[in-house]
């Protein structure tokens, strides 16, 4: 036998032996059908991962996205209205730093101690005349008098003082504003009307004269800047003004009674009548705040 024949013979034997050994493994596996699955993984030399049962699978919760804050039309409208109101309020000269304090000191220096007595309280209010015109006023309650002052907050000058003796005050009315049935005017809110001569009625000429001041009463209400800060809220509080005025008037009646006149102050809660019908002048004046010291462009009125 040649060398080439021997090599071919050996290769045939090796191939047949390998085939015999590969056929023997299935027989062993078939003879042990109850062998666990780990035997197969060990014999194959590979690692297989088994998935957990479906019942033990916990789904991962999907995070809820945080909603982006959005501004509604109502909120935008409120912000815009607030910005407009702040712009309008800044036009009042009484809000300029130090202006109100300077005005109070100027008016206090004009108080006659012998006639009026010591100053008890100061108020920032609005006077409404018989034609429904609004006028910015500073009111002082002293021991003997009620002083209603017209003060120019632009020039820092007191232009007029109306003095009402407290022992003459006989009636104080508080309530909402009303107009005659055929009147074209309306006014919201409430006011305080102070009477000091209930026996005297204003004449017809005085009622139809828009510049007349011959009236035995005055009507006061809130100032537009009363909600700006806490200090102004105190100075513009109408209920506190009424209470202090009533107490001061009662004390003045007891200390200095008027002969032939009933002493004391009558308090009433009833509507306050303003006898104005058309009021074109008051409508234009109140809308443009002509009765206030207001910044009007480059010109102060």
Buried (B, 14 or more C-beta within 10 A) or exposed (E): EEEEEEEEEEEEEEEEEEEEEEEEEEEEEEEEEEEEEEEEEEEEEEEEEEEEEEEEEEEEEEEEEEEEEEEEEEEEEEEEEEEEEEEEBEBBBBBBEEBBEEBBEBBBEEBEEEEBBEBBBBBBBBBBBBBBBBBBBBBBBBBBBBBBBBBBBBEBEBEEBBBBBBBBBBBBBBBEBBBEEEBEBEBEEBBBBBBBBEEEEBEEEBBEBBEBEEBBBBBBBBBBBBEBEEEBEEBBBBEEBBEBBBEBBBBBBEEEEEEEBEBBBEEEEEBBBBEBBEBEBBBEBBEEBBBBBBBEEEEBE
